[in-house]
Amino acid sequence: MRELMPTTDPLHPDRLKEKQRALRDGFALPLTLRVHRAISWLLRAHREKEDLDTRFIHLWIGFNAAYAGNLERALEEDEGAGRRPGAANERQRFEDFFRMLVQLDGEGRIYKALWTRFPQEIRILLDNRYVFAPFWKHHAGQPGGGGWAISFEAAKRAANAALAAGDTPVVLSILFDRLYVLRNQLLHGGATWNSAANRSQVRDGAAILGHLLPLFIDLMMDNTDEDWAMPLYPVIEE
C-alpha cells in the first residue's frame, strides 16, 4: 500500500520515479533500462513494511538492475585455478561501478550514509562471520575455506581502515561482499523465512540497501553523460 501523505524526500521511490519520467528523454538506452528497472524494484521493496526478507530481496534485485552486470561472477571468492574465466574482469567492473558513483557524488552523500547514518549497522555486519563466504566454505569443506578466521580479521581491518580514511569505494566493496552472502542464504533456501536466527543481518542489510540504492539511482540520473554499460539482458525487439 502506498503512503497516503506525499513526501518531499527527493530519494523517496515515488519522487525518483517522477524524476525519471521528467528526464528519461535525455537518457541513453543503457541508462534508461538500468534506472527504469532499478526503480521498479525499489518501489516494490518500499511496499514491504513488515516482511524484511522480501524487502531485502527486492532491494537486491534493484541494485543488480542498477549495476547491470554479472554480480555472481564479480562476487565469487578467488579460488585460483577454480575461479571461472572472466571473474577477475567482472570484479574489476564491480569495483569500478562503486568508484564511479563515489566520484560523481560531489556532496559526499554515500560517505555520509556509511559514516554517520549506518556506522553501527555496518560494523555489526562486518563483524558477523555468518555473512562471510569463506566461513561457510570452511564448514562445507570446500576450497577457499582454509584460514577463514585469518582472512575474516584481515577483511575487518581493511574495512575499518577504509572507513577511517574515507575510502568509500573500498568500504562499499567489502560491505556488498557481506550483503551478497546474505542474498545467497535467502535466495538459495539457506535460511528460514522470518527466522530469528538471521534477523539482525536481514534487518540491517535491508536498512542499508534501502538507503544506498536510491542514492545510487539518483546519482546515475544526474550523470547522463557517463558511459553506462548496456545491461546483460537488454530489451530485444522482435
C-alpha positions as CSV (number, residue, x, y, z in Angstrom):
1,M,0.0,0.0,0.0
2,R,1.3,3.4,-0.9
3,E,1.7,6.1,1.7
4,L,-1.4,8.4,2.0
5,M,0.6,11.5,2.6
6,P,3.0,12.7,-0.1
7,T,6.7,13.1,0.9
8,T,9.1,15.7,-0.3
9,D,12.2,13.5,0.3
10,P,13.9,13.5,-3.1
11,L,15.1,9.9,-2.6
12,H,11.6,8.6,-1.9
13,P,10.8,6.0,-4.6
14,D,7.9,8.0,-5.9
15,R,10.0,11.1,-6.2
16,L,12.7,9.2,-8.0
17,K,10.1,7.8,-10.4
18,E,8.8,11.3,-11.1
19,K,12.4,12.5,-11.8
20,Q,13.0,9.6,-14.1
21,R,9.9,10.4,-16.1
22,A,10.9,14.0,-16.4
23,L,14.5,13.2,-17.5
24,R,14.2,10.0,-19.4
25,D,14.1,11.5,-22.9
26,G,17.7,12.6,-22.3
27,F,18.8,9.1,-21.2
28,A,20.8,6.8,-23.5
29,L,19.3,3.3,-23.8
30,P,21.6,1.6,-21.2
31,L,20.8,4.2,-18.5
32,T,17.1,4.1,-19.4
33,L,17.0,0.3,-18.8
34,R,19.1,0.4,-15.7
35,V,17.2,3.2,-14.0
36,H,13.7,2.0,-15.0
37,R,14.3,-1.5,-13.8
38,A,16.0,-0.4,-10.6
39,I,13.2,2.0,-9.6
40,S,10.5,-0.7,-10.3
41,W,12.1,-3.0,-7.8
42,L,12.7,-0.1,-5.3
43,L,9.0,0.8,-5.5
44,R,8.1,-2.8,-4.8
45,A,10.5,-3.1,-1.9
46,H,9.1,0.1,-0.4
47,R,5.7,-1.5,-0.1
48,E,7.1,-4.2,2.2
49,K,6.9,-2.7,5.7
50,E,6.9,-5.9,7.7
51,D,8.4,-8.7,5.6
52,L,12.1,-7.8,5.8
53,D,13.3,-11.0,3.9
54,T,11.1,-10.0,0.9
55,R,12.1,-6.3,1.2
56,F,15.8,-7.2,1.2
57,I,15.4,-9.5,-1.9
58,H,13.6,-6.8,-3.8
59,L,16.2,-4.2,-2.9
60,W,19.0,-6.6,-4.0
61,I,17.3,-7.1,-7.4
62,G,17.0,-3.4,-7.7
63,F,20.7,-3.0,-7.0
64,N,21.5,-5.7,-9.6
65,A,19.4,-3.9,-12.1
66,A,21.3,-0.6,-11.5
67,Y,24.7,-2.4,-11.7
68,A,23.5,-4.4,-14.7
69,G,26.5,-6.8,-14.6
70,N,27.2,-10.3,-13.5
71,L,27.2,-10.0,-9.8
72,E,27.6,-13.7,-9.2
73,R,30.8,-13.7,-11.1
74,A,32.0,-10.4,-9.6
75,L,31.5,-11.6,-6.0
76,E,32.6,-15.2,-6.1
77,E,35.7,-15.9,-4.0
78,D,39.1,-16.0,-5.6
79,E,40.0,-19.7,-5.7
80,G,42.9,-19.7,-8.1
81,A,42.5,-22.2,-10.9
82,G,39.0,-22.9,-9.8
83,R,37.8,-19.4,-10.5
84,R,35.7,-19.1,-13.6
85,P,37.1,-17.3,-16.7
86,G,36.3,-13.6,-16.7
87,A,35.7,-13.4,-12.9
88,A,38.6,-11.0,-12.3
89,N,37.4,-8.7,-15.0
90,E,33.9,-8.7,-13.6
91,R,35.2,-8.0,-10.1
92,Q,37.1,-5.0,-11.5
93,R,33.9,-3.8,-13.2
94,F,32.0,-4.1,-9.9
95,E,34.6,-2.1,-8.1
96,D,34.8,0.5,-10.9
97,F,31.0,0.9,-10.5
98,F,31.4,2.0,-6.9
99,R,34.4,4.2,-7.8
100,M,32.4,6.0,-10.5
101,L,29.4,6.6,-8.1
102,V,31.7,8.0,-5.4
103,Q,33.4,10.2,-8.0
104,L,30.1,11.5,-9.1
105,D,28.9,12.1,-5.6
106,G,30.1,15.6,-5.2
107,E,28.2,16.1,-2.0
108,G,29.6,13.0,-0.3
109,R,26.1,11.6,0.3
110,I,27.3,8.0,0.1
111,Y,30.1,8.6,2.6
112,K,27.7,10.3,5.0
113,A,25.3,7.4,4.8
114,L,28.1,5.0,5.7
115,W,29.8,7.1,8.3
116,T,27.0,9.0,10.0
117,R,23.8,7.1,9.4
118,F,24.7,3.4,9.5
119,P,28.2,3.1,11.1
120,Q,27.0,0.7,13.8
121,E,25.0,-1.5,11.5
122,I,27.9,-1.7,9.1
123,R,30.4,-2.6,11.8
124,I,28.0,-5.3,13.1
125,L,27.7,-6.8,9.6
126,L,31.5,-6.7,9.1
127,D,31.9,-8.5,12.5
128,N,29.4,-11.2,11.6
129,R,31.0,-14.4,10.4
130,Y,27.7,-15.7,9.2
131,V,27.8,-13.4,6.2
132,F,31.4,-14.1,5.4
133,A,31.7,-16.5,2.5
134,P,34.9,-18.4,3.5
135,F,33.3,-19.3,6.9
136,W,30.7,-21.3,5.1
137,K,33.2,-22.8,2.6
138,H,35.2,-24.0,5.6
139,H,32.2,-25.7,7.2
140,A,31.3,-27.3,3.9
141,G,34.9,-28.5,3.3
142,Q,35.1,-26.5,0.0
143,P,38.2,-24.8,-1.5
144,G,38.6,-21.3,-0.3
145,G,37.6,-22.0,3.3
146,G,41.0,-22.7,4.8
147,G,42.2,-20.0,7.1
148,W,38.9,-18.2,7.0
149,A,39.4,-16.7,10.5
150,I,42.6,-15.0,9.4
151,S,41.0,-13.6,6.2
152,F,37.9,-12.6,8.3
153,E,40.1,-10.5,10.6
154,A,42.0,-9.1,7.7
155,A,38.8,-8.0,5.9
156,K,37.6,-6.3,9.0
157,R,40.8,-4.4,9.4
158,A,40.7,-3.3,5.8
159,A,37.1,-2.1,6.1
160,N,37.9,-0.2,9.3
161,A,41.0,1.4,7.8
162,A,38.9,2.4,4.7
163,L,36.2,3.9,6.9
164,A,38.7,5.9,8.9
165,A,40.4,7.1,5.7
166,G,37.2,7.9,4.0
167,D,37.9,5.3,1.2
168,T,34.2,4.9,0.3
169,P,34.7,2.5,-2.7
170,V,36.6,0.0,-0.6
171,V,34.0,0.1,2.2
172,L,31.2,-0.4,-0.4
173,S,33.1,-3.3,-2.0
174,I,33.6,-5.2,1.3
175,L,30.1,-4.3,2.5
176,F,28.4,-5.7,-0.6
177,D,30.5,-8.9,-0.3
178,R,28.7,-9.4,3.0
179,L,25.3,-8.5,1.6
180,Y,25.8,-10.9,-1.2
181,V,26.3,-13.8,1.2
182,L,23.0,-12.8,2.9
183,R,21.4,-12.7,-0.5
184,N,22.6,-16.2,-1.3
185,Q,21.3,-17.5,2.0
186,L,17.8,-16.2,1.3
187,L,17.5,-17.0,-2.5
188,H,19.1,-20.4,-2.3
189,G,17.0,-21.7,0.6
190,G,19.7,-21.4,3.2
191,A,17.5,-19.6,5.7
192,T,14.0,-19.9,7.1
193,W,11.6,-17.2,6.2
194,N,11.3,-14.7,9.1
195,S,13.8,-16.7,11.1
196,A,15.1,-15.3,14.4
197,A,18.5,-16.7,13.6
198,N,19.3,-14.1,11.0
199,R,17.0,-11.2,11.9
200,S,19.7,-8.7,12.7
201,Q,21.6,-9.1,9.5
202,V,18.4,-9.1,7.4
203,R,17.1,-6.0,9.2
204,D,20.4,-4.1,8.9
205,G,21.0,-5.3,5.4
206,A,17.6,-4.1,4.2
207,A,18.0,-0.7,6.0
208,I,21.5,-0.1,4.5
209,L,20.5,-1.2,1.0
210,G,17.2,0.7,1.2
211,H,19.1,3.9,1.8
212,L,22.0,3.3,-0.6
213,L,20.0,2.1,-3.7
214,P,18.0,5.4,-4.0
215,L,21.3,7.3,-3.7
216,F,22.8,5.2,-6.5
217,I,19.8,5.7,-8.8
218,D,19.7,9.4,-8.1
219,L,23.4,9.8,-8.9
220,M,23.0,7.8,-12.2
221,M,20.1,10.1,-13.3
222,D,22.2,13.2,-12.5
223,N,25.0,12.0,-14.7
224,T,23.6,11.1,-18.1
225,D,26.8,11.8,-19.9
226,E,28.7,8.9,-18.2
227,D,29.3,5.7,-20.2
228,W,26.7,3.5,-18.5
229,A,27.1,0.0,-20.0
230,M,24.3,-1.9,-21.5
231,P,22.6,-4.4,-19.2
232,L,23.2,-8.1,-19.7
233,Y,19.6,-8.6,-20.6
234,P,18.5,-5.7,-22.9
235,V,15.1,-5.4,-24.4
236,I,15.0,-7.4,-27.7
237,E,12.8,-6.1,-30.4
238,E,11.1,-8.9,-32.3
